[in-house]
Amino acid sequence: MSSDTMTGAPANGSTRNEEERPGRKDGTAASRYVSVAVLTVGSVLFAYPFIWMIATALRTQQGVASAGPSLWPVQWQWSNFSSGLNSFPFWHYFENSLISTLIPVVAVVYSSSLIGFAFARIRARGAGVLFGVVLATLLLPQEVTIVPQFILFKNLDMMNTLYPIIVPTFFGSAFFIFLYRQFYLRLPESLTDAAVIDGAGWFRIWFSIYLPLSRPIIIATAVMQFMSYWNNFFQAAIYIQTDRWKTLPLALAGFQSVNGTDTPLLMATTLVVTLPCVVIFFFAQRHIIGGISFTGSK
């Protein structure tokens, strides 16, 4: 009797589990369908302005006025792109944007990586307090710090140049310093111990060991910094007033004031300016998600 009871209990338990599993599967499938539906609706809402910009860039002015809710152009106007780019010195502003974007990308990657490595591996008195001060700068809005920065660069005679945009990136970014520190804390500390035993200094340890292992976070940092500085309008409007060093976001503002009534021409030019960010993010999104998620994992 006892043996039957003992053998029957698992059977009943297994039967009960088997009865519960279909319900769990149905619940999991339903939640998955709801998640897909919500993500699909959200994707359409976020992608609609960009799709509308593409459709408007390929229309004529009459087509924009009579388009209605339709996104498909009745008459394709591919000449909007060439006309828009030829209506102002696009390639000159494009060169300024490249300089004011690529140099800060390289500078912030190396400087933030070096500072993050120091916070992660060098044991020093007051390092935690200093790191807290660095993080506290994230609470300061840009509008608060722009006034003392403006006075500083004006006294250094750097107005109407790209220096006010480029120079601060050589001192790192608080957000990226935090990401690098968290990333390096995930790496085995035995790497540092082995290098110290071999006689390597801190700079050599960072450059030869930790930096080559930082590919995921380097890609994430570079892409986010590129998108931020490629679309940087605020700082360019503060420090640059001459056409010599105008960047594309600043030039687009002037382009809009001149060609504001020609919506297809404006949308075609804006599409060309935003295309590098879209392409780079499309190909690097996996590395961005992987690099940031690794820094936050335990």
WOUR-V970291 format. One line per field, one symbol per residue. phi: phi as a letter, one per 20 degrees, with the letter a starting at -180 (. if undefined). Layout:
phi=???
//
This chain:
phi=.ffffffffffffffffffefgffffffffffffffffffffffffeggffffffffddefffffdfmffeeffcedffffffffeebffffffffffffdffffffffffffffffffedeecfnfffffffffffffeffffeffffffffffeldfmcegfeegfffdncgffffffffffffffffffffffffnfeffffffedfffeeggffffffffffffefefdfffffedceffdfefgffffffffedffefgfffffffffefgffffffedfffffffffffeed
//
